[in-house]
Amino acid sequence: MRSLVICIVLLFSASVFASGPADRVKEHFKSENFTVRWTNARSFDSNAVLEIGDGYGHFGTLGWMRFRPAKGFVDVLHIQLDEGREPYCSKWPPDRAPVAVTQARMKLDAYSLLLRDLAVVDAAKLKPIERRGSFTMSSLDFWVFARLKAGKKTLVDYHWAGYWTSSDEIDFAQSQAAVALAREAVKGLDFKAHSLTEEERSWASAKFVRDWKEFRNWKGIWWVRERYVTTIGVVGDKTVLPALRDLLREGWCVYYAINAVTRLTQKDVRDRPVEEMDLQKTRRKVLEMLDSSK
């Protein structure tokens, strides 16, 4: 009888522990600006593909990470733009695209644990704490993004960009937590320099086109747009050229789109150093080049 009681207690304790949010996830939701109600977490498909993105406006960074399950492991592709902060006195900034591409392998059980953590993040229901006349803001300008897909079904879709403020924390808390947990999960992995495959370049181009449709409507994220264009000029393929043509026609990130097209086509119609170019004249020449190559 005593053994039966002990077993029941242990099973009850295990059930409570399994149903409650993991402590490492809860750490990312400690705030004076909202309360959290934890609902039942979903189970995510272990073959789902995870994309993570983050960047900091004042520090010149923007990163993409893709977790793609394979046979016996998970491929983790990391694309990182790090412009740093270099002063310049010319009309346009130097045409620099310091993008590093690395790759590592992750164990399937570690990825499954990350997916369980993301399911807990997804299960968090946040409610703002009302404070009259109380407002905190910071000069921290950042972007966080997380998307989890199983086949054509989107399971998680978080994205936020702007300055940290106490009133906005409830809007970016889940995005920020998802990115932080993914970054923590890859610590200790053996990332090595990687040459992009055709599939990876195609994925990057499709990601750019998809994400840009959302970015067009966002306010205050000019630096995210510019760095997306800079990055795709290094990691994309020619399937992204129609999207860059549209950017040039509509006047989005013109300087950066010109340089991205130049890299992808390996045809340079810029007749002056990029720091001195006539932007509109060069824009017309690049559009003519793209139109003639259809």
Residue pairs with C-beta under 8 A, 6 or more apart in sequence:
19 40
20 38
21 38
21 41
21 120
21 123
21 124
22 116
22 117
22 120
24 117
24 181
24 184
25 117
25 120
25 121
25 177
25 181
26 36
28 121
28 173
28 176
28 177
28 180
28 181
29 36
29 124
29 126
29 173
29 177
31 169
31 173
32 129
32 166
33 128
33 129
33 166
33 167
33 169
33 170
34 126
34 127
34 128
34 129
34 169
34 170
34 173
35 126
35 127
35 129
36 124
36 125
36 126
36 127
37 124
37 125
37 127
38 120
38 123
38 124
38 125
39 123
39 124
39 125
40 123
41 116
41 119
41 120
41 122
41 123
42 119
42 122
42 123
42 155
43 119
44 115
44 116
44 118
44 119
44 148
44 150
44 155
44 156
45 150
45 155
46 69
46 108
46 111
46 112
46 115
47 69
47 150
48 69
48 115
48 148
48 149
48 150
48 155
49 66
49 67
49 68
49 69
49 148
49 149
49 150
50 66
50 67
50 114
50 115
50 118
50 146
50 147
50 148
50 182
51 64
51 65
51 66
51 67
51 145
51 146
51 147
51 148
51 149
51 207
52 63
52 64
52 65
52 66
52 67
52 145
52 146
52 178
52 179
52 182
52 183
53 62
53 63
53 64
53 65
53 143
53 144
53 145
53 146
53 159
53 179
54 61
54 62
54 63
54 142
54 143
54 144
54 145
54 179
54 183
55 61
55 62
55 63
55 81
55 142
55 143
55 223
55 224
55 227
56 140
56 141
56 142
56 143
57 141
57 142
57 143
57 223
57 224
58 85
58 139
58 140
58 141
59 84
59 85
60 81
60 82
60 83
60 84
60 85
61 80
61 81
61 82
61 83
62 80
62 81
62 143
62 224
62 227
62 228
62 231
63 78
63 79
63 80
63 81
64 77
64 78
64 79
64 80
64 204
64 207
64 231
65 76
65 77
65 78
65 79
65 182
65 186
66 75
66 76
66 77
66 203
67 74
67 75
67 76
67 106
67 111
67 114
67 182
68 74
68 75
68 76
68 77
69 75
69 108
69 111
72 108
73 105
73 106
73 107
73 108
74 105
74 106
74 107
74 108
74 110
74 111
75 103
75 105
75 106
76 103
76 104
76 105
76 106
76 186
76 189
76 191
77 101
77 102
77 103
77 194
77 200
78 100
78 101
78 102
78 103
78 104
78 186
78 191
79 99
79 100
79 101
79 204
79 231
79 235
80 99
80 100
80 101
80 102
81 97
81 98
81 99
81 227
81 230
81 231
82 98
82 100
83 96
83 98
83 227
83 230
84 98
86 94
86 96
88 94
88 275
90 275
90 276
91 275
91 276
91 277
92 255
92 274
92 275
92 276
92 277
92 279
93 255
93 275
94 274
94 275
95 259
95 274
97 230
97 231
97 233
97 234
97 259
97 263
99 230
99 231
99 234
99 235
100 193
101 193
101 194
101 195
101 196
101 235
102 191
102 192
102 193
102 194
103 191
103 192
103 194
104 186
104 189
104 190
104 191
104 192
105 189
105 190
106 185
106 186
106 189
110 185
111 185
113 185
114 181
114 182
114 185
115 148
117 181
117 185
118 146
118 148
118 156
118 178
118 181
118 182
121 174
121 177
121 178
121 181
122 155
122 156
122 174
124 173
124 174
124 177
126 170
126 173
126 174
127 170
128 167
128 170
134 166
135 165
135 166
135 167
136 165
136 166
137 163
137 164
137 165
137 166
138 163
138 164
138 165
139 163
140 163
140 164
141 162
141 163
141 223
142 161
142 162
142 164
143 159
143 160
143 161
143 221
143 224
144 158
144 159
144 160
144 161
144 172
144 175
144 176
144 178
144 179
145 158
145 159
145 160
145 175
145 179
145 211
146 156
146 157
146 158
146 159
146 175
146 178
146 179
146 182
147 154
147 156
147 157
147 158
147 159
148 154
148 155
148 156
148 157
149 155
156 178
158 174
158 175
158 178
159 175
159 214
160 168
160 171
160 172
160 175
160 176
161 218
161 220
161 221
161 224
162 168
162 172
162 220
162 221
163 220
196 204
196 235
198 237
200 235
201 235
201 236
201 237
202 237
202 239
204 232
204 235
204 236
204 237
204 240
205 232
205 236
205 237
205 239
205 240
205 243
206 239
208 228
208 232
208 236
208 240
208 243
209 240
209 243
211 228
212 225
212 228
212 243
212 247
215 221
215 224
215 225
215 228
216 252
218 224
225 252
225 253
226 253
226 256
229 244
229 247
229 253
229 256
229 257
229 260
230 256
230 259
230 260
232 240
232 244
232 260
233 256
233 259
233 260
233 261
233 262
233 263
233 264
234 263
236 260
236 264
237 264
238 264
238 265
240 264
241 261
241 264
241 265
241 290
244 257
244 260
244 261
244 264
244 290
245 261
245 287
245 290
245 291
247 253
247 254
247 257
248 254
248 257
248 258
248 261
248 283
248 286
248 287
248 290
249 287
254 279
254 283
255 274
255 279
257 286
258 270
258 277
258 279
258 282
258 283
258 286
259 274
261 286
261 289
261 290
262 268
262 269
262 270
262 286
265 289
265 290
265 293
267 289
269 282
269 285
269 286
269 289
270 277
270 282
271 277
271 282
272 278
